[in-house]
Amino acid sequence: MIMSFSTFLSEQAKNPSGIFGRLIMSVIFDKGNAYLNGFVNELMSIQANDHVLEIGFGTGKLIYEMARKINHGCIEGIDISNTMVSIAQRKNKKYIADGKVQILACNFDEMPFKNKKFTKICSVNTIYFWPEPENTAKKIAGLLSPGGKFVVAFEDIDQLERRNLNRNVFQLYSKSDVIDLLINAGFTSDVSIESRVKGKSTFHCAVATR
């Protein structure tokens, strides 16, 4: 059976690969996520000694911006796409050499991180692809040190529903869906949603504390 372009594009958004992933999706990620990356970077309030994890870093642009603020801390990034890992490694070459950044090619759910390891964790436009969102959210909560912060960015459900996305690939979330997911995962009950509008698009960031 021939894959529809909608399915192909949805799969590439989930796990960019091949020439299309390297040449096309990298540009789409850099341009399409630029505003959200800036939004998340602001809310993360990175301090010089933070130990940060980004889940699904794409081209590594946000890691690069956060690493500029790191001194004694470090940033780890994990992504399932070998294509994106290669791009992110090149983009963060200096910070990797300095020991400020580590880039990992792996499925987050399968990676045996040490609990309470990170002061801050973030993820931009990946929540749609979590196969077991409850388990993923619980794992994130467990990886944060007491008082640690998690920022997860996602687009408004109404605008995503208007796009030709393959719903077998994309799981869409309302703001209340994300709040419930995080509270049930063990974050404090004061999960907040920050929302911003740029042009005709609405973006949300859920901010949760361990």
WOHU-V340956 format. One record per pair of residues at least 12 apart in sequence whose ideal C-beta (glycine too) atoms are under 10 Angstrom apart, sorted by the first residue. I is the first residue (numbers start at 1). J is the second residue. D is the distance in whole Angstrom. If there is no record, write none. Layout:
I;J;D / I;J;D
This chain:
3;166;9 / 4;164;9 / 4;166;8 / 5;164;8 / 6;163;9 / 6;164;5 / 6;165;7 / 6;166;5 / 6;167;10 / 6;169;9 / 7;164;10 / 7;165;9 / 7;166;5 / 7;168;8 / 7;169;7 / 8;20;8 / 8;166;9 / 9;24;9 / 9;25;9 / 9;28;9 / 9;163;10 / 9;164;8 / 9;165;8 / 9;166;8 / 9;169;9 / 10;128;9 / 10;129;9 / 10;163;10 / 10;164;9 / 10;165;6 / 10;166;4 / 10;167;9 / 10;168;8 / 10;169;4 / 10;170;6 / 11;129;10 / 11;166;8 / 11;168;10 / 11;169;6 / 12;24;8 / 12;25;5 / 12;28;9 / 12;81;9 / 12;83;10 / 12;169;10 / 13;25;7 / 13;28;8 / 13;29;9 / 13;32;9 / 13;58;10 / 13;125;8 / 13;126;10 / 13;128;8 / 13;129;8 / 13;165;8 / 13;166;9 / 13;169;8 / 13;170;8 / 14;56;9 / 14;80;8 / 14;81;9 / 14;126;9 / 14;128;8 / 14;129;5 / 14;166;9 / 14;169;6 / 14;170;8 / 15;56;10 / 15;79;9 / 15;80;6 / 15;81;5 / 15;82;9 / 15;83;8 / 15;84;9 / 15;107;10 / 15;129;8 / 15;169;10 / 16;28;9 / 16;29;8 / 16;58;8 / 16;59;9 / 16;79;9 / 16;80;10 / 16;81;5 / 16;82;9 / 16;83;5 / 16;84;6 / 16;87;9 / 17;80;10 / 17;81;7 / 17;82;7 / 17;83;5 / 17;84;9 / 18;83;7 / 19;83;9 / 20;83;9 / 21;81;7 / 21;82;9 / 21;83;4 / 21;84;7 / 21;87;9 / 22;81;10 / 22;83;5 / 22;84;9 / 22;86;8 / 22;87;7 / 23;83;10 / 25;58;8 / 25;59;9 / 25;81;9 / 25;83;8 / 25;84;8 / 25;87;10 / 26;58;8 / 26;59;5 / 26;61;10 / 26;83;8 / 26;84;7 / 26;86;10 / 26;87;6 / 26;88;10 / 26;91;10 / 27;59;9 / 28;58;9 / 28;59;10 / 29;57;10 / 29;58;4 / 29;59;5 / 29;60;10 / 29;61;8 / 29;84;8 / 29;87;9 / 29;124;9 / 29;125;8 / 30;58;8 / 30;59;5 / 30;60;10 / 30;61;6 / 30;87;9 / 30;91;10 / 32;58;9 / 32;125;8 / 32;155;10 / 32;201;10 / 33;58;6 / 33;59;9 / 33;61;7 / 33;62;8 / 33;124;6 / 33;125;6 / 33;153;8 / 33;203;10 / 34;61;8 / 34;62;10 / 34;198;10 / 35;153;10 / 35;196;8 / 35;198;5 / 35;199;9 / 35;201;8 / 35;203;7 / 36;62;9 / 36;124;5 / 36;125;7 / 36;153;5 / 36;154;8 / 36;155;8 / 36;196;9 / 36;198;9 / 36;201;10 / 36;203;5 / 36;204;9 / 36;205;8 / 37;54;10 / 37;57;10 / 37;58;9 / 37;59;10 / 37;61;6 / 37;62;4 / 37;63;10 / 37;64;10 / 37;65;7 / 37;66;10 / 37;122;10 / 37;124;6 / 37;125;10 / 37;153;8 / 38;61;10 / 38;62;9 / 38;65;8 / 38;196;10 / 38;198;10 / 39;124;9 / 39;151;9 / 39;153;6 / 39;194;8 / 39;195;10 / 39;196;6 / 39;198;9 / 39;203;6 / 39;204;9 / 39;205;6 / 40;54;9 / 40;62;6 / 40;65;9 / 40;66;9 / 40;122;5 / 40;123;9 / 40;124;6 / 40;125;10 / 40;151;5 / 40;152;9 / 40;153;5 / 40;194;10 / 40;203;10 / 40;205;6 / 40;207;10 / 41;61;10 / 41;62;6 / 41;65;5 / 41;66;6 / 41;68;10 / 41;69;9 / 41;122;9 / 41;124;10 / 41;151;9 / 42;151;10 / 42;194;9 / 42;196;10 / 42;205;9 / 43;120;10 / 43;122;8 / 43;149;8 / 43;151;5 / 43;153;9 / 43;192;10 / 43;194;6 / 43;205;6 / 43;206;10 / 43;207;6 / 44;62;9 / 44;65;10 / 44;66;7 / 44;69;9 / 44;119;10 / 44;120;6 / 44;121;9 / 44;122;6 / 44;149;7 / 44;150;10 / 44;151;6 / 44;205;10 / 44;207;9 / 45;69;9 / 45;120;8 / 45;149;8 / 45;151;10 / 46;65;9 / 46;66;5 / 46;67;9 / 46;68;9 / 46;69;4 / 46;70;7 / 46;73;8 / 46;75;8 / 46;119;9 / 46;120;7 / 46;122;10 / 47;69;7 / 47;70;9 / 47;71;9 / 47;72;10 / 47;73;7 / 47;119;8 / 47;120;9 / 48;69;7 / 48;70;6 / 48;71;4 / 48;72;6 / 48;73;6 / 49;70;8 / 49;71;7 / 49;72;5 / 49;73;4 / 49;74;9 / 49;119;8 / 50;66;8 / 50;69;8 / 50;70;7 / 50;71;10 / 50;72;9 / 50;73;4 / 50;74;8 / 50;75;8 / 50;118;8 / 50;119;5 / 50;120;6 / 50;148;10 / 50;149;9 / 51;70;9 / 51;72;10 / 51;73;5 / 51;74;6 / 51;75;8 / 51;76;8 / 51;117;7 / 51;118;5 / 51;119;5 / 51;120;8 / 51;121;10 / 51;145;8 / 51;148;9 / 52;66;6 / 52;67;9 / 52;69;10 / 52;70;8 / 52;73;7 / 52;74;7 / 52;75;4 / 52;76;7 / 52;77;9 / 52;101;10 / 52;118;6 / 52;119;7 / 52;120;5 / 52;121;7 / 52;122;7 / 52;148;10 / 52;149;10 / 53;74;10 / 53;75;8 / 53;76;5 / 53;77;7 / 53;78;7 / 53;102;10 / 53;104;9 / 53;108;9 / 53;111;10 / 53;113;8 / 53;117;8 / 53;118;5 / 53;119;9 / 53;120;8 / 53;121;5 / 53;122;8 / 53;123;9 / 53;140;8 / 53;143;7 / 53;144;9 / 53;150;9 / 54;66;8 / 54;75;7 / 54;76;8 / 54;77;5 / 54;78;8 / 54;79;9 / 54;88;10 / 54;101;10 / 54;103;10 / 54;120;9 / 54;121;8 / 54;122;5 / 54;123;7 / 54;124;8 / 54;126;9 / 54;151;10 / 55;76;10 / 55;77;8 / 55;78;6 / 55;79;8 / 55;80;10 / 55;108;5 / 55;109;10 / 55;111;10 / 55;121;7 / 55;122;7 / 55;123;4 / 55;124;9 / 55;126;6 / 55;127;9 / 55;130;9 / 55;136;8 / 55;139;10 / 55;140;7 / 55;143;10 / 55;150;10 / 55;152;9 / 56;77;9 / 56;78;8 / 56;79;6 / 56;80;8 / 56;81;8 / 56;84;8 / 56;108;8 / 56;122;10 / 56;123;6 / 56;124;7 / 56;125;8 / 56;126;4 / 56;127;9 / 56;129;8 / 56;130;10 / 57;75;9 / 57;76;10 / 57;77;4 / 57;78;7 / 57;79;5 / 57;81;9 / 57;84;7 / 57;85;9 / 57;87;10 / 57;88;6 / 57;91;10 / 57;92;9 / 57;101;10 / 57;103;8 / 57;104;9 / 57;122;9 / 57;123;9 / 57;124;8 / 57;126;9 / 58;77;9 / 58;79;7 / 58;81;8 / 58;84;6 / 58;87;8 / 58;88;7 / 58;124;7 / 58;125;8 / 58;126;9 / 59;79;10 / 59;83;10 / 59;84;6 / 59;86;10 / 59;87;5 / 59;88;6 / 59;90;9 / 59;91;6 / 59;92;10 / 60;75;10 / 60;77;6 / 60;79;9 / 60;84;7 / 60;85;9 / 60;86;10 / 60;87;7 / 60;88;3 / 60;89;7 / 60;90;8 / 60;91;5 / 60;92;5 / 60;95;9 / 60;96;10 / 60;101;8 / 60;103;7 / 61;87;9 / 61;88;8 / 61;91;7 / 61;92;9 / 61;124;10 / 62;75;9 / 62;77;9 / 62;88;10 / 62;122;7 / 62;123;10 / 62;124;6 / 62;153;10 / 63;75;6 / 63;76;9 / 63;77;5 / 63;88;7 / 63;91;8 / 63;92;6 / 63;95;8 / 63;96;10 / 63;100;10 / 63;101;6 / 63;102;10 / 63;103;8 / 63;122;10 / 64;88;8 / 64;91;6 / 64;92;5 / 64;93;10 / 64;94;9 / 64;95;7 / 64;101;8 / 66;95;10 / 66;100;10 / 66;101;9 / 66;120;9 / 66;122;8 / 67;92;7 / 67;94;9 / 67;95;4 / 67;96;9 / 67;98;9 / 67;100;5 / 67;101;5 / 68;95;8 / 68;100;9 / 69;100;10 / 70;95;8 / 70;98;9 / 70;99;10 / 70;100;5 / 70;101;8 / 71;100;8 / 72;100;9 / 73;100;8 / 73;118;10 / 73;119;8 / 73;120;9 / 74;95;9 / 74;98;10 / 74;99;7 / 74;100;6 / 74;101;7 / 74;102;7 / 74;118;10 / 75;92;9 / 75;95;8 / 75;96;10 / 75;100;6 / 75;101;5 / 75;102;7 / 75;103;9 / 75;118;10 / 75;120;9 / 75;122;10 / 76;101;8 / 76;102;5 / 76;103;8 / 76;104;7 / 76;111;10 / 76;113;9 / 76;117;9 / 76;118;8 / 76;121;10 / 77;89;10 / 77;92;8 / 77;101;7 / 77;102;7 / 77;103;5 / 77;104;7 / 77;105;10 / 77;122;10 / 78;102;9 / 78;103;8 / 78;104;4 / 78;105;8 / 78;106;6 / 78;107;8 / 78;108;5 / 78;110;10 / 78;111;6 / 78;113;9 / 78;123;10 / 79;103;8 / 79;104;8 / 79;105;7 / 79;106;8 / 79;107;9 / 79;108;9 / 79;126;9 / 80;105;7 / 80;106;7 / 80;107;5 / 80;108;8 / 80;109;10 / 80;110;9 / 80;126;10 / 80;129;9 / 81;105;8 / 82;105;6 / 83;105;10 / 84;103;9 / 84;105;9 / 85;103;6 / 85;104;8 / 85;105;4 / 85;106;9 / 86;103;9 / 86;105;9 / 87;103;10 / 88;101;9 / 88;103;5 / 88;105;10 / 89;101;9 / 89;103;5 / 89;105;9 / 90;103;10 / 91;103;9 / 107;131;9 / 108;123;9 / 108;126;9 / 108;130;9 / 108;136;7 / 108;139;8 / 108;140;9 / 108;143;10 / 109;130;8 / 109;131;7 / 109;132;7 / 109;135;7 / 109;136;6 / 109;139;7 / 111;139;9 / 111;143;10 / 113;139;8 / 113;140;10 / 113;142;9 / 113;143;5 / 114;142;10 / 114;143;8 / 115;139;9 / 115;141;10 / 115;142;5 / 115;143;6 / 115;144;9 / 115;145;9 / 116;142;7 / 116;143;7 / 116;144;7 / 116;145;5 / 116;146;7 / 116;148;8 / 116;210;9 / 117;142;9 / 117;143;6 / 117;144;8 / 117;145;7 / 117;148;9 / 118;140;9 / 118;143;5 / 118;144;6 / 118;145;7 / 118;148;6 / 118;149;9 / 118;150;9 / 118;210;10 / 119;144;7 / 119;145;6 / 119;146;10 / 119;147;8 / 119;148;5 / 119;149;7 / 119;210;10 / 120;144;8 / 120;145;9 / 120;148;6 / 120;149;5 / 120;150;8 / 120;151;8 / 121;140;6 / 121;141;9 / 121;143;6 / 121;144;6 / 121;148;7 / 121;149;8 / 121;150;5 / 121;151;8 / 121;152;9 / 121;208;9 / 121;210;9 / 122;140;10 / 122;149;9 / 122;150;7 / 122;151;5 / 122;152;7 / 122;153;8 / 122;205;9 / 122;207;10 / 123;136;9 / 123;140;8 / 123;150;8 / 123;151;8 / 123;152;5 / 123;153;7 / 123;154;9 / 124;151;9 / 124;152;8 / 124;153;4 / 124;154;8 / 124;203;10 / 124;205;9 / 125;152;9 / 125;153;6 / 125;154;6 / 125;155;7 / 125;203;9 / 126;152;8 / 126;153;9 / 126;154;9 / 127;152;6 / 127;153;8 / 127;154;5 / 127;155;10 / 127;170;10 / 127;171;8 / 127;172;9 / 127;173;6 / 127;177;9 / 127;178;7 / 127;181;8 / 127;206;9 / 128;154;7 / 128;155;9 / 128;160;8 / 128;165;8 / 128;167;10 / 128;169;8 / 128;170;5 / 128;171;5 / 128;172;7 / 128;173;7 / 129;169;7 / 129;170;7 / 129;171;7 / 130;171;7 / 130;173;10 / 130;181;9 / 131;171;9 / 133;171;7 / 133;173;8 / 133;177;9 / 133;178;9 / 133;181;6 / 133;182;10 / 133;184;10 / 133;185;9 / 134;181;7 / 134;184;7 / 134;185;7 / 135;185;9 / 136;181;9 / 136;185;8 / 137;150;9 / 137;152;9 / 137;178;9 / 137;181;5 / 137;182;6 / 137;183;9 / 137;184;7 / 137;185;3 / 137;186;8 / 137;187;8 / 137;208;9 / 138;181;10 / 138;182;10 / 138;184;8 / 138;185;5 / 138;186;6 / 138;187;10 / 139;185;8 / 140;152;8 / 140;182;9 / 140;185;7 / 140;186;9 / 140;187;9 / 140;208;9 / 140;210;9 / 141;182;8 / 141;184;10 / 141;185;5 / 141;186;4 / 141;187;6 / 141;188;10 / 141;208;8 / 141;209;10 / 141;210;6 / 142;185;9 / 142;186;7 / 142;210;9 / 143;210;9 / 144;186;10 / 144;187;9 / 144;208;9 / 144;209;8 / 144;210;4 / 145;210;7 / 146;209;9 / 146;210;6 / 147;188;10 / 147;209;7 / 147;210;7 / 148;187;10 / 148;208;9 / 148;209;7 / 148;210;5 / 149;187;10 / 149;207;7 / 149;208;7 / 149;209;6 / 149;210;8 / 150;182;7 / 150;185;9 / 150;187;7 / 150;191;9 / 150;206;8 / 150;207;7 / 150;208;5 / 150;209;8 / 150;210;7 / 151;194;9 / 151;205;6 / 151;206;7 / 151;207;5 / 151;208;8 / 152;173;9 / 152;178;7 / 152;181;9 / 152;182;8 / 152;191;10 / 152;204;9 / 152;205;7 / 152;206;5 / 152;207;8 / 152;208;8 / 153;194;9 / 153;203;7 / 153;204;7 / 153;205;5 / 153;206;8 / 154;172;9 / 154;173;6 / 154;174;10 / 154;175;9 / 154;177;10 / 154;178;7 / 154;193;10 / 154;203;8 / 154;204;6 / 154;205;8 / 154;206;8 / 155;172;9 / 155;173;10 / 155;201;7 / 155;202;7 / 155;203;6 / 155;204;7 / 156;172;10 / 156;173;10 / 156;174;9 / 156;175;8 / 156;195;8 / 156;197;9 / 156;201;8 / 156;202;4 / 156;203;7 / 156;204;6 / 157;172;5 / 157;173;6 / 157;174;5 / 157;175;8 / 157;177;8 / 157;178;10 / 157;202;9 / 157;204;9 / 158;172;10 / 158;174;9 / 158;202;8 / 159;200;8 / 159;201;6 / 159;202;6 / 159;203;9 / 160;172;5 / 160;173;9 / 173;204;9 / 173;206;9 / 174;204;9 / 175;191;10 / 175;193;5 / 175;195;8 / 175;204;6 / 175;206;8 / 176;193;9 / 177;206;10 / 178;191;8 / 178;193;7 / 178;204;8 / 178;205;10 / 178;206;5 / 178;208;9 / 179;191;5 / 179;192;9 / 179;193;7 / 179;206;7 / 179;208;9 / 181;206;9 / 181;208;10 / 182;206;6 / 182;207;9 / 182;208;5 / 182;209;10 / 183;208;8 / 185;208;8 / 185;210;10 / 186;208;9 / 186;210;7 / 187;206;9 / 187;207;10 / 187;208;4 / 187;209;6 / 187;210;6 / 188;208;7 / 188;209;5 / 188;210;7 / 189;208;10 / 189;209;10 / 190;207;9 / 190;208;9 / 190;209;7 / 191;206;6 / 191;207;7 / 191;208;5 / 191;209;8 / 192;205;9 / 192;206;7 / 192;207;5 / 192;208;8 / 192;209;9 / 193;205;7 / 193;206;5 / 193;207;8 / 194;206;8 / 194;207;6
